[in-house]
Amino acid sequence: MKAYSRIFLLALAALAFLQSFRASAQDWVRTGTNLGNDRIRIAAAEFKAVGDDPQTLALKAVFDATFYGDLGSAGIFDLVSKSLAPQATPGSQQEINLAQWSAAPSNAAMVAFGALSSVKGRLVVYGWLDDTHNTGNPMILGKQYNEEASQENARTVAHRFADEIILRLGGGLNGVAETKIYFVSSRSGTKEIWAMDYDGQNQHQITHLGTVSLSPRISPDNSRLAFASLDSSGWAVRMYSLDLGRAVSFPAGVAGGSNLSPAWSGDGTRLAFSSSRSGDSEIWVADATGANLHSVTSVRGPNVAPTWNPRSNAQIAWVGGISGEPQIYTMDQDGANVQRMTDTGYAISPSWSPSGQFLTFSWNRKYGPGAPGGQDIYVMDISSKKWLQLTHDAGSNDYPSWAPDGRHIVFERTMGKRVDLWTMLADGTEQHQLTETGNNFMPNWSWK
């Protein structure tokens, strides 16, 4: 019995050490992603319905739910639960009682509130953000929105107001409530390119090619999608104009061999991709028009899955087979200064953070005979090569992609026979499932 107690205590000590180590390892990620600051305690009041238009209450319900969800997902707020909020629904600065919101049980430092109405087919929203502790001059933000009355625009206006608040209180970084996620889904019978809002709403099909399409990558100006698609000639990198609603020419992506895994430079002027047109798979770079095509790697392959440093546009990370098993490498844009980032296992699917400081990727560190491991998402600091494991003991995880705020990551998770898309904060916390229909793969977060 005493031996059992000693073993139990040792196990508890080991667990405590592991949790302490993991918490300390997260510190540098939280600092670099602006997640390490004290969270602001904020309340989101139900907006006040104004007028007797029958659309108003339905539009308000969509707005309130979307707005509350946006603030809760931001990663920088301690959002007051609706059950702790005062029952009053203030619709103006004259109606807000700041003392009610700053006192227990809300204890809110900030409160967002406003009024919403539907008037002659128009959605009119007034929104405010107040500092509850500055009763003399509480207003931090005041906005007015006027759009065509629809549930879609109720969501859009909620996203815009939430992003205004996140920008104002989040260190000058834009929120992601208005961003999109592009992905592959098989729910229509073939693997096509789909899109959805950042929170999983409004999922809709983009391409209708009736074949296999993979690796969608949205351009920095949100006007074009590059992706790989299979046709009678093999794998080609293709371009789709979201403005025109159709495919457009990209001649560099269709000339021989397998052409896969496109990636935009941060300025939108160039596209890197993998091609086997010269034999082994190498990383090639072309202008966005398809001109000036050239290879930037000439090492033992395969070399696939490039991603640009979006801050400098002067570096590319990619997956190389130089050492045998796939590993993550970086190089200058001309192929010089090759650096190996991962040291063991099986590492794939890199994505470079907006700040240029981090890479996220999928890594099975215990890959190989006799060393069972798991495919998980990691984040690595480029300069120090320190890494942190973000997912644990939950299926096989792959294809991470950074959000433009640098605080969020979307990724693919396989559980049994299902493949779905999930988001999390960049320290691995607050994981949420986005898709539930069909199988869904290879997400890519829009640049803005």
ROGUTI-166648 format. One record per residue (C-alpha): residue number from 0; x, y, z. Coordinates in Angstrom, 2 decimals. Layout:
N
@pos->NUM&x->X&y->Y&z->Z
...
END
This chain:
448
@pos->0&x->0.00&y->0.00&z->0.00
@pos->1&x->2.86&y->2.39&z->0.87
@pos->2&x->4.57&y->1.57&z->-2.45
@pos->3&x->1.35&y->2.31&z->-4.29
@pos->4&x->1.03&y->5.66&z->-2.48
@pos->5&x->4.60&y->6.59&z->-3.40
@pos->6&x->3.95&y->5.75&z->-7.06
@pos->7&x->0.72&y->7.75&z->-6.99
@pos->8&x->2.48&y->10.77&z->-5.47
@pos->9&x->5.30&y->10.54&z->-8.00
@pos->10&x->2.75&y->10.42&z->-10.81
@pos->11&x->1.01&y->13.51&z->-9.43
@pos->12&x->4.33&y->15.32&z->-9.15
@pos->13&x->5.23&y->14.40&z->-12.73
@pos->14&x->1.85&y->15.63&z->-13.95
@pos->15&x->2.23&y->18.90&z->-12.06
@pos->16&x->5.71&y->19.36&z->-13.54
@pos->17&x->4.41&y->18.70&z->-17.05
@pos->18&x->1.58&y->21.20&z->-16.63
@pos->19&x->3.98&y->23.78&z->-15.23
@pos->20&x->6.42&y->23.20&z->-18.12
@pos->21&x->3.65&y->23.47&z->-20.68
@pos->22&x->2.39&y->26.73&z->-19.13
@pos->23&x->5.88&y->28.21&z->-19.15
@pos->24&x->6.45&y->27.03&z->-22.72
@pos->25&x->3.28&y->28.86&z->-23.77
@pos->26&x->4.58&y->32.18&z->-22.44
@pos->27&x->6.74&y->33.03&z->-25.44
@pos->28&x->3.93&y->32.12&z->-27.83
@pos->29&x->1.43&y->34.24&z->-25.93
@pos->30&x->3.84&y->37.17&z->-25.86
@pos->31&x->4.55&y->36.92&z->-29.59
@pos->32&x->0.89&y->36.60&z->-30.54
@pos->33&x->-0.46&y->39.32&z->-28.21
@pos->34&x->-2.35&y->36.70&z->-26.21
@pos->35&x->-0.26&y->37.16&z->-23.08
@pos->36&x->-1.76&y->40.45&z->-21.90
@pos->37&x->-4.37&y->40.54&z->-19.15
@pos->38&x->-7.78&y->39.99&z->-20.68
@pos->39&x->-10.19&y->42.90&z->-20.61
@pos->40&x->-13.47&y->42.08&z->-18.90
@pos->41&x->-16.14&y->43.19&z->-21.34
@pos->42&x->-19.92&y->42.88&z->-21.44
@pos->43&x->-22.08&y->42.77&z->-24.56
@pos->44&x->-25.57&y->44.01&z->-23.79
@pos->45&x->-28.55&y->42.83&z->-25.82
@pos->46&x->-29.21&y->45.57&z->-28.37
@pos->47&x->-32.47&y->47.47&z->-28.00
@pos->48&x->-35.10&y->46.83&z->-30.67
@pos->49&x->-36.57&y->50.13&z->-31.92
@pos->50&x->-39.78&y->50.54&z->-33.91
@pos->51&x->-42.54&y->48.14&z->-34.88
@pos->52&x->-41.23&y->46.73&z->-38.15
@pos->53&x->-41.84&y->42.93&z->-38.04
@pos->54&x->-38.27&y->42.26&z->-39.30
@pos->55&x->-36.63&y->44.02&z->-36.37
@pos->56&x->-36.76&y->41.26&z->-33.76
@pos->57&x->-35.47&y->38.58&z->-36.15
@pos->58&x->-32.61&y->40.80&z->-37.31
@pos->59&x->-31.79&y->41.70&z->-33.71
@pos->60&x->-31.59&y->38.03&z->-32.72
@pos->61&x->-29.07&y->37.36&z->-35.51
@pos->62&x->-27.08&y->40.49&z->-34.65
@pos->63&x->-26.94&y->39.78&z->-30.90
@pos->64&x->-25.84&y->36.17&z->-31.30
@pos->65&x->-23.19&y->37.05&z->-33.88
@pos->66&x->-21.83&y->40.03&z->-31.93
@pos->67&x->-21.59&y->38.06&z->-28.68
@pos->68&x->-19.85&y->35.20&z->-30.47
@pos->69&x->-17.36&y->37.54&z->-32.16
@pos->70&x->-16.26&y->39.14&z->-28.88
@pos->71&x->-16.07&y->35.75&z->-27.19
@pos->72&x->-13.85&y->34.37&z->-29.96
@pos->73&x->-11.45&y->37.30&z->-30.08
@pos->74&x->-8.96&y->35.78&z->-27.65
@pos->75&x->-8.34&y->39.04&z->-25.79
@pos->76&x->-11.52&y->39.45&z->-23.72
@pos->77&x->-13.01&y->37.98&z->-20.58
@pos->78&x->-16.59&y->38.13&z->-21.80
@pos->79&x->-19.28&y->38.55&z->-19.17
@pos->80&x->-21.78&y->35.69&z->-19.27
@pos->81&x->-25.27&y->36.72&z->-20.32
@pos->82&x->-26.59&y->35.25&z->-17.06
@pos->83&x->-24.53&y->37.80&z->-15.09
@pos->84&x->-25.54&y->40.84&z->-17.12
@pos->85&x->-28.13&y->43.39&z->-15.88
@pos->86&x->-31.60&y->42.89&z->-17.33
@pos->87&x->-31.78&y->46.41&z->-18.73
@pos->88&x->-31.31&y->46.87&z->-22.50
@pos->89&x->-29.84&y->50.35&z->-22.94
@pos->90&x->-30.25&y->51.77&z->-26.45
@pos->91&x->-28.36&y->55.06&z->-26.03
@pos->92&x->-25.79&y->56.87&z->-23.94
@pos->93&x->-28.63&y->58.44&z->-21.97
@pos->94&x->-30.06&y->55.02&z->-21.04
@pos->95&x->-26.86&y->53.22&z->-19.94
@pos->96&x->-26.35&y->52.80&z->-16.19
@pos->97&x->-22.62&y->52.18&z->-15.95
@pos->98&x->-22.73&y->51.45&z->-12.23
@pos->99&x->-24.92&y->48.41&z->-12.88
@pos->100&x->-22.40&y->47.00&z->-15.34
@pos->101&x->-19.27&y->47.70&z->-13.31
@pos->102&x->-20.70&y->46.22&z->-10.11
@pos->103&x->-20.94&y->42.55&z->-9.20
@pos->104&x->-21.83&y->40.14&z->-10.63
@pos->105&x->-20.92&y->41.62&z->-14.06
@pos->106&x->-17.76&y->43.43&z->-12.91
@pos->107&x->-17.32&y->44.67&z->-16.49
@pos->108&x->-14.57&y->47.14&z->-17.30
@pos->109&x->-16.14&y->47.79&z->-20.71
@pos->110&x->-19.68&y->47.46&z->-22.01
@pos->111&x->-20.86&y->47.39&z->-25.62
@pos->112&x->-24.50&y->48.28&z->-26.30
@pos->113&x->-26.77&y->49.95&z->-28.80
@pos->114&x->-30.02&y->50.07&z->-30.73
@pos->115&x->-31.22&y->48.27&z->-33.85
@pos->116&x->-34.17&y->48.93&z->-36.14
@pos->117&x->-35.53&y->48.01&z->-39.53
@pos->118&x->-36.86&y->51.09&z->-41.33
@pos->119&x->-38.29&y->50.96&z->-44.87
@pos->120&x->-36.16&y->47.96&z->-45.81
@pos->121&x->-33.00&y->49.34&z->-44.19
@pos->122&x->-31.14&y->47.92&z->-41.19
@pos->123&x->-30.06&y->50.77&z->-38.93
@pos->124&x->-27.70&y->50.07&z->-36.03
@pos->125&x->-26.19&y->52.44&z->-33.49
@pos->126&x->-23.43&y->50.95&z->-31.35
@pos->127&x->-21.33&y->52.25&z->-28.47
@pos->128&x->-18.45&y->51.04&z->-26.34
@pos->129&x->-18.14&y->52.61&z->-22.87
@pos->130&x->-15.54&y->52.47&z->-20.12
@pos->131&x->-17.60&y->51.66&z->-17.02
@pos->132&x->-15.05&y->53.24&z->-14.69
@pos->133&x->-14.91&y->56.60&z->-16.47
@pos->134&x->-18.35&y->57.96&z->-15.70
@pos->135&x->-17.38&y->61.52&z->-16.66
@pos->136&x->-16.40&y->60.67&z->-20.24
@pos->137&x->-17.18&y->56.98&z->-20.75
@pos->138&x->-17.56&y->56.67&z->-24.54
@pos->139&x->-14.61&y->55.00&z->-26.24
@pos->140&x->-16.33&y->54.22&z->-29.52
@pos->141&x->-19.53&y->55.18&z->-31.29
@pos->142&x->-20.61&y->53.79&z->-34.69
@pos->143&x->-23.63&y->53.95&z->-36.97
@pos->144&x->-24.45&y->51.41&z->-39.70
@pos->145&x->-27.09&y->51.56&z->-42.42
@pos->146&x->-27.49&y->48.56&z->-44.73
@pos->147&x->-30.19&y->46.76&z->-46.66
@pos->148&x->-32.28&y->44.81&z->-44.14
@pos->149&x->-31.33&y->41.12&z->-44.28
@pos->150&x->-30.05&y->38.47&z->-41.92
@pos->151&x->-26.78&y->38.35&z->-43.85
@pos->152&x->-26.27&y->42.09&z->-43.31
@pos->153&x->-27.23&y->41.75&z->-39.63
@pos->154&x->-24.29&y->39.32&z->-39.33
@pos->155&x->-22.05&y->41.63&z->-41.37
@pos->156&x->-22.80&y->44.68&z->-39.24
@pos->157&x->-22.23&y->42.67&z->-36.05
@pos->158&x->-18.86&y->41.52&z->-37.44
@pos->159&x->-17.90&y->45.11&z->-38.30
@pos->160&x->-18.76&y->46.52&z->-34.91
@pos->161&x->-16.99&y->43.67&z->-33.13
@pos->162&x->-13.87&y->44.21&z->-35.25
@pos->163&x->-13.93&y->47.94&z->-34.46
@pos->164&x->-13.91&y->47.09&z->-30.75
@pos->165&x->-11.18&y->44.48&z->-31.14
@pos->166&x->-9.05&y->46.95&z->-33.10
@pos->167&x->-9.52&y->49.64&z->-30.44
@pos->168&x->-8.85&y->47.42&z->-27.42
@pos->169&x->-6.57&y->44.77&z->-28.91
@pos->170&x->-3.34&y->46.64&z->-29.46
@pos->171&x->-4.14&y->47.95&z->-32.93
@pos->172&x->-4.58&y->44.52&z->-34.53
@pos->173&x->-7.60&y->44.04&z->-36.74
@pos->174&x->-10.11&y->41.42&z->-35.65
@pos->175&x->-11.01&y->38.45&z->-37.83
@pos->176&x->-14.81&y->38.60&z->-37.63
@pos->177&x->-15.09&y->39.70&z->-41.27
@pos->178&x->-12.55&y->37.21&z->-42.61
@pos->179&x->-13.23&y->34.01&z->-44.58
@pos->180&x->-11.85&y->30.49&z->-44.52
@pos->181&x->-11.42&y->28.61&z->-47.80
@pos->182&x->-11.28&y->24.83&z->-47.77
@pos->183&x->-11.85&y->21.58&z->-49.63
@pos->184&x->-15.06&y->19.63&z->-49.04
@pos->185&x->-16.31&y->16.36&z->-50.48
@pos->186&x->-19.96&y->16.93&z->-49.47
@pos->187&x->-21.07&y->17.53&z->-53.08
@pos->188&x->-19.67&y->14.17&z->-54.24
@pos->189&x->-16.28&y->15.41&z->-55.46
@pos->190&x->-13.59&y->17.44&z->-53.72
@pos->191&x->-14.41&y->21.05&z->-54.54
@pos->192&x->-13.31&y->24.41&z->-53.09
@pos->193&x->-15.69&y->25.91&z->-50.52
@pos->194&x->-15.73&y->29.03&z->-48.34
@pos->195&x->-17.23&y->30.01&z->-44.99
@pos->196&x->-17.18&y->32.84&z->-42.48
@pos->197&x->-14.48&y->32.63&z->-39.82
@pos->198&x->-16.97&y->31.15&z->-37.32
@pos->199&x->-18.18&y->28.37&z->-39.61
@pos->200&x->-21.34&y->30.12&z->-40.77
@pos->201&x->-22.35&y->30.68&z->-44.41
@pos->202&x->-20.64&y->27.59&z->-45.86
@pos->203&x->-20.94&y->27.61&z->-49.66
@pos->204&x->-19.35&y->25.99&z->-52.70
@pos->205&x->-16.99&y->28.01&z->-54.93
@pos->206&x->-15.87&y->25.60&z->-57.68
@pos->207&x->-17.99&y->23.11&z->-59.61
@pos->208&x->-15.35&y->21.22&z->-61.56
@pos->209&x->-16.50&y->17.66&z->-60.86
@pos->210&x->-12.96&y->16.50&z->-60.16
@pos->211&x->-10.45&y->16.58&z->-57.28
@pos->212&x->-9.33&y->20.05&z->-56.21
@pos->213&x->-6.90&y->20.65&z->-53.34
@pos->214&x->-4.93&y->23.29&z->-51.43
@pos->215&x->-6.95&y->26.50&z->-51.93
@pos->216&x->-4.98&y->29.67&z->-51.31
@pos->217&x->-6.67&y->33.06&z->-51.35
@pos->218&x->-4.76&y->36.08&z->-52.67
@pos->219&x->-3.93&y->38.92&z->-50.26
@pos->220&x->-6.52&y->41.18&z->-51.89
@pos->221&x->-9.20&y->38.44&z->-51.66
@pos->222&x->-9.82&y->38.56&z->-55.41
@pos->223&x->-8.35&y->35.24&z->-56.63
@pos->224&x->-8.07&y->31.66&z->-55.47
@pos->225&x->-5.11&y->29.52&z->-56.47
@pos->226&x->-5.54&y->25.77&z->-56.04
@pos->227&x->-4.40&y->22.42&z->-57.44
@pos->228&x->-6.82&y->20.43&z->-59.58
@pos->229&x->-6.71&y->17.08&z->-61.38
@pos->230&x->-7.72&y->16.79&z->-65.03
@pos->231&x->-6.92&y->14.50&z->-67.97
@pos->232&x->-3.42&y->16.00&z->-68.21
@pos->233&x->-2.59&y->15.52&z->-64.53
@pos->234&x->-2.26&y->17.94&z->-61.63
@pos->235&x->-2.28&y->21.64&z->-62.45
@pos->236&x->-2.21&y->24.85&z->-60.40
@pos->237&x->-5.28&y->26.81&z->-61.44
@pos->238&x->-6.60&y->30.29&z->-60.76
@pos->239&x->-10.18&y->31.29&z->-60.00
@pos->240&x->-11.38&y->34.90&z->-59.97
@pos->241&x->-13.87&y->35.59&z->-57.20
@pos->242&x->-14.67&y->38.94&z->-58.83
@pos->243&x->-15.56&y->37.31&z->-62.16
@pos->244&x->-16.90&y->34.03&z->-60.74
@pos->245&x->-14.87&y->31.89&z->-63.14
@pos->246&x->-11.45&y->30.39&z->-63.83
@pos->247&x->-8.75&y->32.67&z->-65.26
@pos->248&x->-5.48&y->31.86&z->-66.97
@pos->249&x->-2.37&y->30.87&z->-65.03
@pos->250&x->-0.09&y->29.34&z->-67.70
@pos->251&x->2.80&y->28.60&z->-65.32
@pos->252&x->0.71&y->26.04&z->-63.45
@pos->253&x->-0.19&y->23.68&z->-66.28
@pos->254&x->3.06&y->22.79&z->-68.04
@pos->255&x->3.96&y->19.15&z->-67.41
@pos->256&x->4.45&y->17.01&z->-64.30
@pos->257&x->2.45&y->17.34&z->-61.11
@pos->258&x->1.84&y->20.93&z->-60.05
@pos->259&x->0.61&y->21.29&z->-56.46
@pos->260&x->0.40&y->23.36&z->-53.25
@pos->261&x->0.36&y->27.01&z->-54.42
@pos->262&x->1.23&y->29.84&z->-52.03
@pos->263&x->0.92&y->33.62&z->-52.45
@pos->264&x->3.59&y->36.10&z->-51.47
@pos->265&x->2.39&y->38.68&z->-48.96
@pos->266&x->2.34&y->41.45&z->-51.57
@pos->267&x->0.27&y->39.35&z->-53.98
@pos->268&x->2.75&y->39.69&z->-56.84
@pos->269&x->4.13&y->36.12&z->-56.88
@pos->270&x->3.04&y->32.54&z->-56.47
@pos->271&x->5.22&y->29.67&z->-55.28
@pos->272&x->4.21&y->26.06&z->-55.91
@pos->273&x->5.58&y->22.55&z->-56.20
@pos->274&x->6.18&y->21.05&z->-59.64
@pos->275&x->7.78&y->17.86&z->-60.93
@pos->276&x->8.08&y->19.17&z->-64.50
@pos->277&x->11.87&y->18.86&z->-64.35
@pos->278&x->11.92&y->15.42&z->-62.65
@pos->279&x->11.92&y->15.62&z->-58.85
@pos->280&x->9.37&y->17.88&z->-57.20
@pos->281&x->10.96&y->21.31&z->-56.74
@pos->282&x->9.69&y->24.67&z->-55.54
@pos->283&x->8.98&y->27.04&z->-58.43
@pos->284&x->8.06&y->30.74&z->-58.34
@pos->285&x->6.16&y->32.76&z->-60.94
@pos->286&x->4.57&y->36.18&z->-61.13
@pos->287&x->0.86&y->36.27&z->-60.35
@pos->288&x->0.23&y->36.42&z->-64.10
@pos->289&x->2.23&y->33.22&z->-64.65
@pos->290&x->5.26&y->35.00&z->-66.15
@pos->291&x->8.91&y->34.82&z->-65.02
@pos->292&x->8.68&y->31.18&z->-63.94
@pos->293&x->11.81&y->29.75&z->-62.33
@pos->294&x->12.86&y->27.01&z->-59.90
@pos->295&x->14.27&y->28.04&z->-56.51
@pos->296&x->15.26&y->24.59&z->-55.19
@pos->297&x->17.61&y->22.03&z->-56.70
@pos->298&x->18.02&y->19.55&z->-53.86
@pos->299&x->17.06&y->15.91&z->-53.46
@pos->300&x->13.29&y->15.80&z->-53.24
@pos->301&x->10.46&y->15.77&z->-53.00
@pos->302&x->10.10&y->19.46&z->-52.21
@pos->303&x->6.51&y->20.58&z->-51.63
@pos->304&x->4.13&y->22.83&z->-49.66
@pos->305&x->5.84&y->26.26&z->-49.84
@pos->306&x->4.73&y->29.18&z->-47.67
@pos->307&x->6.06&y->32.75&z->-47.82
@pos->308&x->7.17&y->34.92&z->-44.93
@pos->309&x->4.33&y->37.46&z->-45.34
@pos->310&x->6.16&y->40.20&z->-43.48
@pos->311&x->9.35&y->40.27&z->-45.53
@pos->312&x->8.32&y->38.41&z->-48.73
@pos->313&x->11.99&y->37.41&z->-48.81
@pos->314&x->11.83&y->33.90&z->-47.32
@pos->315&x->10.02&y->30.67&z->-48.12
@pos->316&x->9.45&y->27.71&z->-45.82
@pos->317&x->8.67&y->24.35&z->-47.37
@pos->318&x->8.65&y->20.59&z->-46.81
@pos->319&x->11.78&y->18.89&z->-48.10
@pos->320&x->12.88&y->15.29&z->-48.34
@pos->321&x->16.57&y->16.13&z->-48.27
@pos->322&x->17.23&y->14.00&z->-45.19
@pos->323&x->14.80&y->11.21&z->-46.11
@pos->324&x->11.66&y->11.82&z->-44.05
@pos->325&x->9.78&y->15.09&z->-44.66
@pos->326&x->11.12&y->18.01&z->-42.61
@pos->327&x->10.46&y->21.76&z->-42.53
@pos->328&x->13.11&y->23.99&z->-44.13
@pos->329&x->13.45&y->27.70&z->-44.79
@pos->330&x->15.38&y->29.51&z->-47.51
@pos->331&x->15.76&y->32.93&z->-49.06
@pos->332&x->13.41&y->33.64&z->-51.95
@pos->333&x->16.18&y->32.81&z->-54.45
@pos->334&x->16.89&y->29.41&z->-52.86
@pos->335&x->19.98&y->30.49&z->-50.88
@pos->336&x->20.58&y->30.09&z->-47.14
@pos->337&x->18.73&y->26.80&z->-46.62
@pos->338&x->17.99&y->26.11&z->-42.94
@pos->339&x->16.48&y->22.94&z->-41.45
@pos->340&x->13.87&y->23.80&z->-38.81
@pos->341&x->12.64&y->20.40&z->-37.55
@pos->342&x->15.10&y->17.79&z->-36.30
@pos->343&x->13.26&y->14.49&z->-36.35
@pos->344&x->10.03&y->12.66&z->-37.11
@pos->345&x->7.65&y->13.57&z->-39.92
@pos->346&x->6.91&y->17.31&z->-40.37
@pos->347&x->4.57&y->18.71&z->-43.03
@pos->348&x->2.16&y->21.55&z->-43.97
@pos->349&x->3.94&y->24.72&z->-42.78
@pos->350&x->2.15&y->28.07&z->-42.51
@pos->351&x->3.99&y->31.32&z->-41.74
@pos->352&x->2.52&y->33.72&z->-39.19
@pos->353&x->1.58&y->37.29&z->-40.25
@pos->354&x->4.31&y->38.73&z->-38.01
@pos->355&x->7.00&y->36.56&z->-39.62
@pos->356&x->8.03&y->35.33&z->-36.16
@pos->357&x->6.42&y->31.87&z->-36.14
@pos->358&x->5.78&y->28.82&z->-38.24
@pos->359&x->2.94&y->26.44&z->-37.51
@pos->360&x->2.95&y->22.95&z->-39.01
@pos->361&x->1.89&y->19.35&z->-38.53
@pos->362&x->4.48&y->17.11&z->-36.88
@pos->363&x->4.67&y->13.51&z->-35.78
@pos->364&x->7.79&y->13.70&z->-33.64
@pos->365&x->7.78&y->9.97&z->-32.85
@pos->366&x->7.31&y->8.81&z->-36.43
@pos->367&x->9.04&y->5.54&z->-37.34
@pos->368&x->9.13&y->1.83&z->-36.54
@pos->369&x->8.64&y->1.07&z->-32.86
@pos->370&x->7.95&y->4.70&z->-31.96
@pos->371&x->4.20&y->5.28&z->-32.03
@pos->372&x->3.27&y->8.93&z->-32.00
@pos->373&x->0.57&y->11.30&z->-33.16
@pos->374&x->0.15&y->13.87&z->-35.91
@pos->375&x->-0.29&y->17.15&z->-34.04
@pos->376&x->-0.09&y->20.87&z->-34.68
@pos->377&x->3.00&y->22.71&z->-33.43
@pos->378&x->4.18&y->26.30&z->-33.46
@pos->379&x->7.86&y->27.24&z->-33.71
@pos->380&x->9.72&y->30.50&z->-33.13
@pos->381&x->11.87&y->31.03&z->-36.22
@pos->382&x->14.89&y->32.60&z->-34.56
@pos->383&x->15.26&y->30.28&z->-31.58
@pos->384&x->13.63&y->27.12&z->-33.05
@pos->385&x->11.74&y->26.69&z->-29.78
@pos->386&x->8.50&y->24.84&z->-30.37
@pos->387&x->5.23&y->24.22&z->-28.58
@pos->388&x->2.74&y->21.41&z->-29.20
@pos->389&x->-0.77&y->22.84&z->-29.61
@pos->390&x->-2.96&y->19.74&z->-30.03
@pos->391&x->-2.88&y->16.66&z->-27.79
@pos->392&x->-4.54&y->13.25&z->-27.87
@pos->393&x->-7.31&y->14.23&z->-30.30
@pos->394&x->-7.14&y->12.50&z->-33.67
@pos->395&x->-4.74&y->13.29&z->-36.48
@pos->396&x->-4.19&y->17.01&z->-37.04
@pos->397&x->-2.87&y->18.64&z->-40.21
@pos->398&x->-2.90&y->21.68&z->-42.53
@pos->399&x->-2.78&y->24.56&z->-40.03
@pos->400&x->-3.28&y->28.09&z->-41.38
@pos->401&x->-2.78&y->31.39&z->-39.55
@pos->402&x->-5.49&y->34.00&z->-39.23
@pos->403&x->-4.43&y->37.55&z->-40.21
@pos->404&x->-4.53&y->38.69&z->-36.57
@pos->405&x->-1.80&y->36.18&z->-35.63
@pos->406&x->-3.94&y->35.05&z->-32.68
@pos->407&x->-5.91&y->32.23&z->-34.32
@pos->408&x->-5.15&y->29.09&z->-36.31
@pos->409&x->-7.51&y->26.92&z->-38.36
@pos->410&x->-6.63&y->23.27&z->-38.98
@pos->411&x->-7.89&y->19.90&z->-40.17
@pos->412&x->-8.65&y->17.10&z->-37.69
@pos->413&x->-9.36&y->13.45&z->-38.54
@pos->414&x->-11.32&y->11.48&z->-35.95
@pos->415&x->-12.14&y->7.95&z->-37.11
@pos->416&x->-13.59&y->8.27&z->-40.60
@pos->417&x->-14.55&y->11.93&z->-40.26
@pos->418&x->-12.42&y->14.90&z->-41.26
@pos->419&x->-13.47&y->18.34&z->-40.02
@pos->420&x->-12.08&y->21.83&z->-39.61
@pos->421&x->-11.33&y->23.37&z->-36.23
@pos->422&x->-10.01&y->26.67&z->-34.93
@pos->423&x->-7.96&y->27.46&z->-31.85
@pos->424&x->-5.97&y->30.28&z->-30.36
@pos->425&x->-2.30&y->30.30&z->-31.27
@pos->426&x->-1.35&y->28.86&z->-27.87
@pos->427&x->-3.53&y->25.78&z->-28.45
@pos->428&x->-6.43&y->26.84&z->-26.22
@pos->429&x->-10.12&y->27.35&z->-27.06
@pos->430&x->-10.47&y->24.71&z->-29.78
@pos->431&x->-13.78&y->24.81&z->-31.66
@pos->432&x->-15.18&y->22.66&z->-34.45
@pos->433&x->-16.39&y->24.55&z->-37.55
@pos->434&x->-17.71&y->21.90&z->-39.95
@pos->435&x->-20.13&y->19.03&z->-39.44
@pos->436&x->-21.25&y->18.06&z->-42.97
@pos->437&x->-19.23&y->15.82&z->-45.29
@pos->438&x->-15.46&y->15.59&z->-44.99
@pos->439&x->-13.52&y->18.85&z->-45.01
@pos->440&x->-9.84&y->19.44&z->-45.64
@pos->441&x->-6.95&y->21.86&z->-46.16
@pos->442&x->-8.25&y->25.17&z->-44.74
@pos->443&x->-6.77&y->28.53&z->-45.67
@pos->444&x->-7.59&y->31.69&z->-43.69
@pos->445&x->-8.03&y->34.84&z->-45.75
@pos->446&x->-5.54&y->37.69&z->-45.38
@pos->447&x->-8.18&y->40.23&z->-44.31
END
